[in-house]
Amino acid sequence: MSGILSIHHAGLLVTDLARAKRFYEGVLGLVPLPRPDLPYPGEWYAVGGQQLHLMCLPDPDAGSSRPAHGGRDRHLALSVADLEGLKARLDAAGVAYSLSQSGRAALFCRDPDANTFEFVGPG
């Protein structure tokens, strides 16, 4: 046994913190957590018992091409209670998404910095 208990947090790079906050807070509804004084801008969010850390730092992959379907790209998968409600929020915000190609109740979308998310509905 490895002794690993869970994922504590995921860290994502963003280029424009204000724009990222509009997506994470305005579209996804995440609430900021207290964040220590770090030498770069960022934001921390609670996601269930885990955290999501946004770091406004240069992206070493800037300019690289991403696969068209998020399921074929590195991604963070999050469980949601209401997939249809999330679809409505993404539609209202003009955020493009694709449904899971496996037929599961899931969708994929990207944040404004092309970080990929899979949102998995109940069931």
Backbone as JSON, one array per atom type, in Angstrom:
{
  "sequence": "MSGILSIHHAGLLVTDLARAKRFYEGVLGLVPLPRPDLPYPGEWYAVGGQQLHLMCLPDPDAGSSRPAHGGRDRHLALSVADLEGLKARLDAAGVAYSLSQSGRAALFCRDPDANTFEFVGPG",
  "N": [[0.85, -1.19, 0.0], [0.51, 2.24, -0.77], [0.14, 4.39, 0.92], [-0.95, 6.75, 0.14], [-3.62, 8.91, 0.51], [-5.56, 10.65, -0.63], [-6.31, 13.04, -3.23], [-5.04, 16.13, -2.58], [-4.94, 18.78, -3.63], [-5.32, 20.36, -6.84], [-3.29, 22.1, -9.07], [-3.52, 24.78, -11.29], [-2.41, 26.61, -14.15], [-2.95, 29.99, -14.98], [-3.43, 32.84, -17.12], [-4.61, 35.3, -16.88], [-5.85, 36.54, -14.13], [-8.22, 37.85, -13.29], [-10.0, 37.27, -15.39], [-10.0, 34.47, -15.2], [-11.15, 34.17, -12.66], [-13.74, 35.07, -13.2], [-14.69, 32.92, -14.65], [-14.32, 30.65, -12.89], [-15.6, 31.43, -10.51], [-17.93, 32.86, -11.35], [-19.12, 31.27, -13.44], [-18.74, 28.51, -12.72], [-19.3, 28.66, -10.01], [-17.62, 28.47, -7.78], [-16.21, 29.1, -4.53], [-13.91, 31.37, -3.15], [-11.05, 30.49, -1.14], [-9.13, 31.27, 1.85], [-5.82, 32.36, 1.14], [-2.33, 31.91, 1.3], [0.24, 34.47, 1.5], [1.78, 34.65, -1.36], [4.45, 34.81, -3.82], [3.27, 35.45, -6.28], [0.3, 36.2, -8.18], [-2.87, 34.64, -7.5], [-5.51, 32.25, -6.8], [-7.41, 30.32, -4.51], [-9.63, 27.56, -4.23], [-12.28, 25.72, -2.68], [-13.16, 22.41, -3.37], [-15.32, 20.18, -2.87], [-13.9, 18.05, -0.52], [-11.4, 18.69, -1.29], [-9.01, 20.88, -2.93], [-8.68, 23.51, -5.38], [-6.16, 25.17, -6.96], [-5.38, 28.17, -8.42], [-2.83, 29.56, -10.34], [-1.25, 32.38, -11.31], [0.92, 32.45, -13.52], [3.67, 32.2, -15.88], [2.96, 30.1, -18.67], [4.42, 27.14, -19.52], [3.63, 25.61, -21.65], [2.43, 27.24, -23.48], [1.03, 28.09, -26.58], [1.12, 25.53, -27.58], [-0.6, 22.89, -29.3], [-3.88, 21.66, -28.62], [-5.83, 18.7, -28.14], [-8.92, 18.3, -29.93], [-11.13, 17.16, -28.57], [-11.78, 17.16, -25.18], [-11.6, 14.83, -23.64], [-9.49, 13.48, -24.61], [-7.31, 14.74, -23.79], [-5.06, 15.95, -21.21], [-6.72, 16.23, -18.16], [-8.89, 17.4, -15.53], [-11.13, 15.7, -13.58], [-14.3, 16.27, -12.28], [-16.88, 15.61, -9.99], [-20.34, 16.28, -10.27], [-23.47, 17.37, -8.95], [-25.64, 18.1, -10.5], [-25.79, 17.81, -13.65], [-27.26, 18.76, -15.85], [-27.98, 21.33, -14.97], [-25.43, 22.47, -14.86], [-24.79, 22.39, -17.61], [-26.65, 24.29, -18.51], [-25.65, 26.62, -17.26], [-23.13, 26.8, -18.49], [-23.95, 27.09, -21.17], [-25.32, 29.58, -20.97], [-23.18, 31.23, -20.4], [-21.75, 31.08, -22.69], [-19.82, 29.12, -22.98], [-18.11, 26.65, -24.62], [-18.67, 23.13, -24.89], [-18.27, 19.55, -24.88], [-19.94, 16.44, -25.1], [-19.4, 13.4, -23.27], [-17.74, 10.88, -25.05], [-18.03, 8.27, -24.44], [-20.57, 7.73, -23.72], [-21.28, 8.06, -21.12], [-22.77, 9.99, -18.42], [-21.51, 12.78, -18.72], [-19.49, 15.68, -19.36], [-17.16, 17.69, -21.21], [-15.15, 20.57, -20.92], [-13.27, 23.61, -21.47], [-11.34, 25.94, -19.57], [-10.78, 29.55, -19.71], [-8.03, 29.51, -20.21], [-7.47, 27.2, -21.5], [-7.27, 24.98, -19.85], [-8.43, 21.77, -19.14], [-11.52, 20.31, -18.22], [-13.43, 17.62, -16.97], [-16.72, 17.02, -16.28], [-18.61, 15.05, -14.3], [-21.7, 13.59, -14.07], [-24.25, 12.48, -11.71], [-24.87, 8.98, -11.2]],
  "CA": [[0.0, 0.0, 0.0], [1.34, 3.42, -0.95], [-0.08, 5.39, 1.97], [-1.61, 7.94, -0.42], [-5.0, 8.91, 0.97], [-6.46, 11.36, -1.54], [-5.72, 14.21, -3.89], [-5.25, 17.3, -1.73], [-5.33, 19.88, -4.51], [-4.78, 20.43, -8.19], [-2.85, 23.46, -9.39], [-3.65, 25.12, -12.71], [-1.85, 27.89, -14.56], [-3.83, 30.92, -15.68], [-2.69, 34.01, -17.58], [-5.35, 36.51, -16.51], [-6.56, 36.1, -12.93], [-9.59, 38.39, -13.28], [-10.78, 36.48, -16.35], [-10.15, 33.14, -14.63], [-12.12, 34.25, -11.56], [-15.09, 35.15, -13.78], [-15.08, 31.56, -15.02], [-14.39, 29.74, -11.75], [-16.6, 31.9, -9.55], [-19.18, 33.24, -12.02], [-19.74, 30.17, -14.2], [-18.75, 27.26, -11.94], [-19.86, 28.91, -8.68], [-16.69, 28.15, -6.69], [-16.03, 30.16, -3.53], [-12.5, 31.44, -2.8], [-10.54, 30.16, 0.19], [-7.96, 32.07, 2.23], [-4.61, 31.95, 0.43], [-1.16, 32.56, 1.89], [0.91, 35.51, 0.72], [2.75, 34.01, -2.25], [5.07, 35.82, -4.68], [2.58, 35.57, -7.56], [-1.15, 36.24, -8.0], [-3.57, 33.37, -7.61], [-6.75, 32.07, -6.05], [-7.65, 28.96, -4.07], [-11.04, 27.23, -4.1], [-12.66, 24.41, -2.15], [-13.91, 21.55, -4.28], [-15.57, 19.07, -1.97], [-12.88, 18.04, 0.52], [-10.12, 19.0, -1.9], [-8.86, 22.27, -3.34], [-8.19, 23.86, -6.71], [-5.3, 26.35, -6.83], [-5.03, 28.87, -9.65], [-1.55, 30.24, -10.23], [-1.05, 33.29, -12.44], [2.34, 32.3, -13.82], [3.88, 31.86, -17.29], [2.61, 28.73, -19.05], [5.48, 26.58, -20.36], [3.02, 24.96, -22.82], [1.73, 28.25, -24.29], [1.21, 27.93, -28.01], [1.01, 24.14, -28.01], [-1.96, 22.56, -29.74], [-4.63, 20.79, -27.71], [-6.8, 17.87, -28.87], [-10.25, 18.9, -30.03], [-12.01, 16.62, -27.52], [-11.12, 17.21, -23.88], [-11.38, 13.5, -23.1], [-8.23, 12.98, -25.15], [-6.31, 15.68, -23.3], [-4.95, 15.9, -19.75], [-7.89, 16.92, -17.63], [-9.3, 17.2, -14.15], [-12.52, 15.26, -13.57], [-15.02, 16.68, -11.08], [-18.26, 15.13, -9.86], [-21.34, 17.33, -10.07], [-24.79, 16.87, -8.56], [-26.65, 18.47, -11.49], [-25.12, 18.01, -14.93], [-28.11, 19.61, -16.69], [-27.81, 22.69, -14.48], [-24.12, 22.93, -15.32], [-24.92, 22.67, -19.04], [-27.37, 25.56, -18.66], [-24.73, 27.71, -16.9], [-22.12, 26.9, -19.56], [-24.63, 27.68, -22.33], [-25.58, 31.0, -20.71], [-21.9, 31.95, -20.41], [-21.12, 30.91, -23.99], [-18.67, 28.22, -22.85], [-18.27, 25.44, -25.44], [-18.41, 21.85, -24.23], [-18.63, 18.36, -25.64], [-20.4, 15.35, -24.25], [-18.51, 12.25, -23.21], [-17.89, 9.98, -26.18], [-18.28, 6.92, -23.93], [-21.99, 7.6, -23.41], [-21.53, 8.36, -19.7], [-23.33, 11.31, -18.12], [-20.33, 13.61, -18.47], [-19.15, 16.62, -20.42], [-15.83, 18.27, -21.16], [-15.0, 21.96, -21.36], [-11.98, 24.22, -21.14], [-11.41, 27.27, -18.99], [-10.23, 30.51, -20.67], [-6.62, 29.23, -20.48], [-7.44, 25.88, -22.14], [-7.24, 23.88, -18.89], [-9.57, 20.93, -19.48], [-12.29, 19.71, -17.14], [-14.51, 16.68, -17.2], [-17.73, 17.09, -15.24], [-19.31, 13.77, -14.31], [-22.97, 13.65, -13.36], [-24.59, 11.33, -10.87], [-25.38, 7.81, -11.87]],
  "C": [[0.89, 1.24, 0.0], [1.21, 4.43, 0.18], [-0.72, 6.66, 1.45], [-3.09, 7.85, -0.08], [-5.98, 9.56, 0.0], [-5.67, 12.42, -2.29], [-6.05, 15.41, -3.01], [-5.69, 18.5, -2.55], [-4.75, 19.67, -5.89], [-4.42, 21.87, -8.44], [-2.91, 23.67, -10.89], [-3.03, 26.48, -12.98], [-2.89, 28.7, -15.3], [-3.01, 32.15, -16.06], [-3.32, 35.32, -17.15], [-6.25, 36.13, -15.33], [-7.99, 36.61, -12.89], [-10.5, 37.59, -14.21], [-11.02, 35.07, -15.8], [-11.19, 33.15, -13.51], [-13.55, 34.37, -12.08], [-15.59, 33.76, -14.16], [-15.3, 30.7, -13.78], [-15.45, 30.16, -10.73], [-17.94, 32.16, -10.23], [-19.88, 32.1, -12.72], [-19.84, 28.91, -13.35], [-19.27, 27.43, -10.53], [-18.93, 28.56, -7.53], [-16.49, 29.37, -5.79], [-14.55, 30.19, -3.12], [-12.23, 31.05, -1.34], [-9.45, 31.16, 0.56], [-6.71, 31.49, 1.56], [-3.41, 32.63, 1.09], [-0.57, 33.61, 0.96], [2.02, 34.85, -0.09], [3.3, 35.06, -3.21], [4.48, 35.92, -6.09], [1.08, 35.6, -7.29], [-1.76, 34.84, -8.14], [-4.84, 33.37, -6.78], [-6.87, 30.61, -5.69], [-9.15, 28.76, -3.88], [-11.2, 25.87, -3.44], [-13.46, 23.68, -3.21], [-14.16, 20.25, -3.5], [-14.57, 19.15, -0.83], [-11.49, 18.37, -0.01], [-10.08, 20.48, -2.29], [-8.39, 22.36, -4.79], [-7.41, 25.16, -6.54], [-5.02, 26.91, -8.22], [-3.76, 29.66, -9.4], [-1.35, 31.08, -11.48], [0.45, 33.38, -12.69], [2.49, 31.99, -15.31], [3.6, 30.38, -17.55], [3.7, 28.17, -19.96], [4.94, 25.9, -21.61], [2.3, 25.95, -23.72], [2.06, 28.04, -25.76], [1.14, 26.49, -28.5], [-0.43, 23.85, -28.42], [-2.58, 21.57, -28.76], [-5.56, 19.93, -28.55], [-8.18, 18.53, -28.87], [-11.18, 18.43, -28.9], [-11.23, 16.55, -26.21], [-10.84, 15.85, -23.27], [-10.08, 12.88, -23.6], [-7.07, 13.89, -24.76], [-6.15, 15.46, -21.8], [-6.11, 16.73, -19.2], [-8.09, 16.58, -16.16], [-10.77, 16.84, -14.18], [-13.15, 15.6, -12.23], [-16.43, 16.11, -11.1], [-19.18, 16.31, -9.63], [-22.69, 16.68, -9.75], [-25.82, 17.07, -9.66], [-25.97, 18.81, -12.81], [-25.95, 18.91, -15.86], [-28.02, 21.07, -16.27], [-26.48, 23.28, -14.9], [-24.16, 23.25, -16.81], [-25.59, 24.01, -19.27], [-26.47, 26.74, -18.32], [-23.66, 27.9, -17.96], [-22.73, 27.53, -20.81], [-24.83, 29.18, -22.14], [-24.31, 31.83, -20.77], [-21.18, 31.83, -21.76], [-19.88, 30.03, -23.96], [-18.96, 26.94, -23.65], [-17.95, 24.21, -24.61], [-18.77, 20.73, -25.17], [-19.03, 17.28, -24.65], [-19.4, 14.2, -24.3], [-18.79, 11.34, -24.39], [-18.16, 8.54, -25.75], [-19.76, 6.67, -23.66], [-22.32, 7.83, -21.95], [-22.16, 9.74, -19.57], [-22.16, 12.22, -17.72], [-20.16, 14.57, -19.64], [-17.75, 17.16, -20.16], [-15.89, 19.71, -21.61], [-13.62, 22.45, -20.95], [-12.23, 25.57, -20.49], [-10.79, 28.25, -20.0], [-8.76, 30.3, -21.0], [-6.4, 27.84, -21.06], [-7.16, 24.74, -21.16], [-8.53, 23.08, -19.09], [-10.19, 20.3, -18.24], [-13.26, 18.69, -17.7], [-15.45, 16.82, -16.01], [-18.59, 15.85, -15.36], [-20.56, 13.89, -13.45], [-23.22, 12.42, -12.53], [-25.05, 10.16, -11.73], [-24.31, 6.96, -12.33]]
}
